[in-house]
Structure formats: C-alpha cells, structure tokens
Amino acid sequence: MNLTINAAKQTTLTVNVYDLTGRIVISKNFSVGQGASSHVLDITNLSSGTYVIKANDGNSFATSKMVRY
C-alpha cells in the first residue's frame, strides 16, 4: 500500500494499523522530510477485512480506514 505523507517539517512518523478489535497488526516508523513524500506499507500478510490506520509524529496524528479484499 502506498502512503503519501505531507509533513510540515522533517520528523519521524509512526504508522500503526489496527484490526477492528483494536489490536496493532502492523507498526512501522518512517523518516519523512518537509513536504510531500511517498512510502510503502507492506500489507500482504493482512487478511481480508477492515482496518484503521493511525499516523503519529508525537505532536499530531491522522486516522484513516482501509478495507482489504
């Protein structure tokens, strides 16, 4: 899965993927520079279902939903 991240400054970003029970199924850190950058998150081992993606830089966070078929 491709992630496009638009960061206000250079930082380390933690991306966690949660299943619907709230369990972390993937956790990965990315070093991102200021501006837009693209990163790959390997989801090949995930079963079909709905997941929540949370990205956190220590000061702010973003949340998104993903459905894997």
N, C-alpha and C positions, 0 to 999 in steps of 0.2 A: 504494500500500500504506500502510495506517495503522500507525504505530508508537505504542505507549503506553509512555511512559518515566516511571519513578518514581525521581526523584533525591533523594538525601539533602540536597543543597544546590544552590544556583544554580551552574551550571557551563556550559562548552561541551563538547558531546559530538560526537565524530567517529564517523560511521557509514560503514563500508565494506562493500560487497557484493562477494564473491569468487565467480568461477566455480570449477568443480572442478579446474582446472589451477592455481589459486592466484592468478590474475590479478585485480586490482581492476577491476570493471566499473562501479561507482558509488562515489563518495566524496562525502559531504556533512556539513557541520557544522551543528549545531543549538544554539541558546542555550536552555537549559532552566532553569526555576525549581525551587525546592524543592517536592517533592510530585509528584503525577501530572500529566503533560501529554501532549497528543496532537500528532503531527507526521505529515506526508505525505511519503513517499519515492516519487518517480516511477520506476516500473519498466516503463513502456510500451515502452521500447526493448530490453528484455531478451528473448532467445529463450527458447523452452521449455527447461526443464532444472532442475537442482538447483543451489542457490546457498547460500553461507554468509554470514550477516550478523554482523558484529562491531561492537559499540559500545564506545567507549573514551573515558573522561574524563580520561586522563592518570594516574589512580591505580588504577583498576579497569576491568574490561571484562566484557562479556556476549557470548555467542555463541549463535546460533540458525541452524537450517537452514530453507530455503524452497524449495518446489517450484513452478515456474511452468509452467502448462499452456498 
